[in-house]
Amino acid sequence: MLFARKAKDTPGMTLEGVLGPNNRLDDAEAIPVEKSEALSVSAEGHLLFSSGSQIFRLHRWREEPTAWARFDQPVSALSCSADGLVAVGLQGGSIAVIDQSGQAVDGWSAPPDLVSVSDCAFLSSGEIAVVDNGYRDDQNVLSIAPWDEVPRGKVVVVGRFKEPRIVARALHCPMGITPDVAGGLIVSQLDRASIVDLSGRTLQSGYPGYLGRIRKTHTGYAMACLSRRDPLIEFLKTEPVFVSDMKANLDPRYWISPRATPEISHDFPIELGAARLFGDVKPWAPSFSYGLVIELDEALMPIACAHSRANGRRHAICDVCSWNGNLIAVSRASGEILNLGSGSVP
């Protein structure tokens, strides 16, 4: 009976073929940015990116970015409208809207029960879809979410001078949202490794990563992955007694979970499995952190990828976007904005 149940599980995609390992992330040109979390492209064609509680603006790659806006809380998400507005998600579950000059636009407010803003997207100049993954800012989402069966996430539409409304609920750690080719919205779920619509219907699943944000591109979509899916973690999900004991007796920092940085320490269970002779870490070594960007076609199937493997440092890719024909990504682990070039797809 056990094997019969497992046979019905959706098979996971492997890191081969178009998803085969490469060095695109480690070889990419980069701009160092402290505590960067989110990207977006303004209506004027400028790249906006967060750095802690600030937003910087970049006119062209290799130019010096300029400070553009500052907030009281760290920026957690960014989205730009076609008519020049910028939605800014902030830690603590709040949202602000500013115009092209960086000045606040009144009439926008987040509902009081919003726990987080992991992503947002303009539906029009008067409405914004906000993704709440359901976890507080002081909780380690990467450690906790893979072991949490409770669907805490939701999507809320916030309107200017309008009452907010929930358009999707009971989502498993939603991390990103973007318009689809049919004019609707699709959402990426971190641990379920799936993309769903607002009804919760799975459109594609089995991706080999813990999903971050997803963005529309000229070839389809680009998806940031906070780490690769780990076979040990997937195996331990079949061992409920072990998992229950781990959760009851260890701080989440020490759970067997994906991590944002490639640090190696004796404090971490089995983490030294990533070390090899004389401390040399091999690209194929087991590692709970990883850098991965997946390019998708309009049917949400992978067509190209970019890696930073176990021996790399550009891990935890939390956002990605298309700008001036290039694919731009944020590495949370290395604290950099990466330019991947035009990509593997013509």
PyMOL commands that set and color helices and strands:
alter all, ss='L'
color gray80, all
select helices_A, chain A and resi 2-7+17-19+24-27+141-147+231-236+240-249+252-254+271-274+277-279
alter helices_A, ss='H'
color red, helices_A
select strands_A, chain A and resi 29-32+39-41+47-51+54-58+66-70+75-80+86-90+94-98+119-124+127-132+153-159+165-171+174-179+185-189+194-197+202-205+209-217+220-228+291-296+302-308+317-323+326-331+336-339
alter strands_A, ss='S'
color yellow, strands_A
deselect
rebuild
show_as cartoon
